[in-house]
Structure formats: structure tokens, C-alpha cells
């Protein structure tokens, strides 16, 4: 694990960079950094680059990760309740069993991300790209999917309830049962409505 004093120093410099719109401080760029289990509440990780970082078990509740680059990062069992992940790049991120209740994923890239067993209750996924995203056994209760794209995603065993923006969802080749052919467009919408969405 990266020493806490070094993490705090780099986070402070990044916060200054965000506040000054890049005129002061230093943008946080740290590939492969280990932040597992850290309490990062109260920090601003907007536009940070933490590719392949280990954030497993970290507490990022209400943290802004706006437009950050978190490709290939690990967030397994992390807390992202109320976090702001809009426009973040989370391609191939592992977010198994993450709690992201009420989190904002507007226009977020979640291509090939692993969200198996995640709790996304009340999350806002409007405009998000979910290409081949693994959402098996996740809780998708009260989520906003307006203008989101579900393409090749896997919803097997997911809890589906009260989806907002369903009529604006773009869907193709979505797996809802490994024993049945994938669903697209109206077929998926009908399945979601029947499942409680």
C-alpha cells in the first residue's frame, strides 16, 4: 500500500490543481497505485488518472471522480455511494460487489467493466456506455437509464425494479438468461417491465 502521507500530499496537490483549473498544484497521475481500503471521503479525484489502480475496499462515498481515467482499476467491494463518476472512463474496471447507491454515472464509459453483485440502487446511468458490461446478480433498483447503451451486457440474476428513462434506452444483444437468446430493443424493454422495471 502507498504510504498515507504520500497519498495525502498527492491528493492535496491534485485538489489545488482542480480548484485552480490547472494553474497551480499537480494533476494526480498514478498508474497501478495501491489505495486499497483507504478512506478517501472528502477528496476530489476529478480528472485524476489512476489507471490499473487498486481501490478495493476504499471508501469513496460522495467523492467526485468526474472525467477521471480509471481504466483497468479495481474497485471491488469499495463504497461509492453518492459518488460522482460522470464522464469517467471505467473501461475494464473491476467493481464486483461495489456499493454505488445514488452514484452518478452520466455519460460514463463502462465497457467490459465487471459490476457483478454491485448495488446500484438509485444510480443515474443516463448516457452511459455499457458495452459487454457484466451486471450479473447486481441490484438495479430505481436506476436512470435514459440514453444509456446496453450492448452485449449480462443481466443474469440482476434485481430489476423501477427503471427511469426506459423508453430512451438503447439495447442490443443483452443476456438476461444464459439458456435464452440475447434480447434487443423492444424485447429487452418488455423483459425489464415484466421483471419490475
C-alpha positions, 0 to 999 in steps of 0.5 A, a space after each residue: 500500500 502507498 504510504 498515507 502521507 504520500 497519498 495525502 500530499 498527492 491528493 492535496 496537490 491534485 485538489 489545488 490543481 482542480 480548484 485552480 483549473 490547472 494553474 497551480 498544484 499537480 494533476 494526480 497521475 498514478 498508474 497501478 497505485 495501491 489505495 486499497 481500503 483507504 478512506 478517501 471521503 472528502 477528496 476530489 479525484 476529478 480528472 485524476 488518472 489512476 489507471 490499473 489502480 487498486 481501490 478495493 475496499 476504499 471508501 469513496 462515498 460522495 467523492 467526485 471522480 468526474 472525467 477521471 481515467 480509471 481504466 483497468 482499476 479495481 474497485 471491488 467491494 469499495 463504497 461509492 455511494 453518492 459518488 460522482 463518476 460522470 464522464 469517467 472512463 471505467 473501461 475494464 474496471 473491476 467493481 464486483 460487489 461495489 456499493 454505488 447507491 445514488 452514484 452518478 454515472 452520466 455519460 460514463 464509459 463502462 465497457 467490459 467493466 465487471 459490476 457483478 453483485 454491485 448495488 446500484 440502487 438509485 444510480 443515474 446511468 443516463 448516457 452511459 456506455 455499457 458495452 459487454 458490461 457484466 451486471 450479473 446478480 447486481 441490484 438495479 433498483 430505481 436506476 436512470 437509464 435514459 440514453 444509456 447503451 446496453 450492448 452485449 451486457 449480462 443481466 443474469 440474476 440482476 434485481 430489476 425494479 423501477 427503471 427511469 428513462 426506459 423508453 430512451 434506452 438503447 439495447 442490443 444483444 443483452 443476456 438476461 438468461 444464459 439458456 435464452 437468446 440475447 434480447 434487443 430493443 423492444 424485447 429487452 424493454 418488455 423483459 425489464 417491465 415484466 421483471 419490475 422495471 
